Amino acid sequence: MTTAPHTPQDLRSLAERAGRELEEAPAQEILRWAADTFGERFCVTSSMEDAVVAHLASRARPGVDVVFLDTGYHFPETIGTRDAVAAVMDVNVITLTPRQSVAEQDAEYGPELYARDPDRCCALRKVAPLEEGLRGYDAWATGLRRDESPTRADTPVVGWDERRRKVKVAPIARWTQEDVEGYVAEHGVLTNPLLTDGYASVGCAPCTRRVLAGEDARAGRWAGLGKTECGIHL
């Protein structure tokens, strides 16, 4: 289905209304609404921590675009998960890359920018490429969940992304970790092998560690740097 672009005013109204009406709706219904409303101008973004939202979206819209950011710093397991998702799921995986390679960034900003200025590194290697990659879409879906961290506790199932002027869909916002694990088990959904090796949240290799018993699921990201988000969801 081909759909014409909506105006920003239309998109904002759609987001606000759907956020109210779909708050208690199942994830599949939320994604079906997004697919029916936006057609090919709707995509899913995935960090390839798992393929739960991609799997859900493929049931609502077979062949849906799944956007992945290859920062140049990913674990091999993450790249392997992306390749497996592209091979076995009814989705169209689109890989975005930053303007500069890691070597080019090192030459301009110095090596290991992620350790000295992680916000700048994330802005260059995640935020900017995503904003460029989303230009052809009116709506995008993410795997954000309210139980992941205090910064995500108010995530709407459908909201307005003011910075990008797009509808932002979080179909599993109300899910718990147990819900995710149950869906994975029921449907045999691909997950990143690192999730069984002590990692609760998987990002770039230099900025991700295993979590300790009792720690928040996001505690392994940018540990010791006072940073909890890459900037995509701020």
C-alpha positions, 0 to 999 in steps of 0.5 A: 500500500502506498500512502501520501505523506501527511502534514506535521499537523496531521501527524501530531493529531494522529499521534495524540489521538492514537496514544489515548485510544491505543493505550490499553491495546495489544502490541499487535493491534498498535502495529496494525494501526501503524501499518494501516495508517502509514503503509510504506511510510512506516518502519521499525528500528532495531538495535538487534538486541532481539527481533521481537518488535520486528517480528510483531511488525512483520505480522502486521505488515509483511516485508516491513522496513527494519532499520538498523544502525551500524555504528562501526562499534557493534559486537560481532554477535549483533551483526550476526543477529542482524544478518539472521533476521534479514535471512529468516524473517519477512522483513526488509532490513535497511542498514544505516551507517554514519557519515564517517568511518571509525578511522575517519572519525578518529582522524578528525576527533582523536581516537576513542571519542566514545570514552572522552565525549560519549554524547558527541560519539553517539550524536555522530554515529547514531543520532545523525544517521537515524535522522537522515534514514527516517526522512522517508517515513512518517512513523517509526516503531521502537522496542522501548519499554517502561520497565527498562529504566526511570527515563523510559517510565512514561513512554507512550505507546503512540506519541509525537516525536517533536524533534523529527516531526514524526509519529513514534510507536512503542508497541511493547511499552507496557510489556515486562521482561517476562512478557518479552521472554514469553513472546520469544519462547512462544514464537521462536524469535531471534535474540542476540546471543549476548543476552545469555552471556550476562548482558541485559542491554546490548549497545556498542561494544566499547560502551557496554558491559555485563550487568551485576545481580540486582542492577537495572537492565540499562546499568551496563550501558556507559557504566561510570559515565553518568549517561543512560541514553544515546540521544535517539530517544531524548 
